[in-house]
Amino acid sequence: MLDCYKDKMGDRRLRYYYKETGIEFPDDPSNANLKPLYESCKAGAEERKFDYFGIQFKKECWGDDIVSN
């Protein structure tokens, strides 16, 4: 399932920062291939046994076993 969330510093939906992808995110993502970015964060989440993961600031991978409210 894909979804979008807005959170605030100090009140993260996903609590654990685990990786910076190093993959360049284009300024105009409308025609971009974002699959490498997604796959990079997904692989890191699987290695850490996270049930959920997300991308923040176009490059950071965050994960958790639960999604905080």
Residue pairs with C-beta under 8 A, 6 or more apart in sequence:
5 13
5 54
5 67
7 13
11 68
12 62
12 68
13 54
13 64
13 67
13 68
14 52
14 53
14 54
14 62
14 63
14 64
14 67
14 68
15 62
15 64
15 68
16 48
16 50
16 62
16 63
16 64
17 60
17 61
17 62
18 44
18 45
18 48
18 50
18 61
18 62
18 63
19 40
19 41
19 44
19 60
19 61
20 59
20 60
20 61
21 37
21 40
21 41
21 55
21 59
21 60
21 61
22 59
23 36
23 37
23 40
23 59
25 32
25 34
25 37
25 58
25 59
26 32
37 55
37 59
38 55
40 61
41 53
41 54
41 55
41 61
41 63
42 53
44 53
44 61
44 63
45 52
45 53
45 61
45 63
48 63
49 65
50 63
50 64
50 65
51 64
51 65
51 66
52 63
52 64
52 65
52 66
52 67
53 61
53 62
53 63
53 64
54 61
54 62
54 63
55 61
55 62
56 62
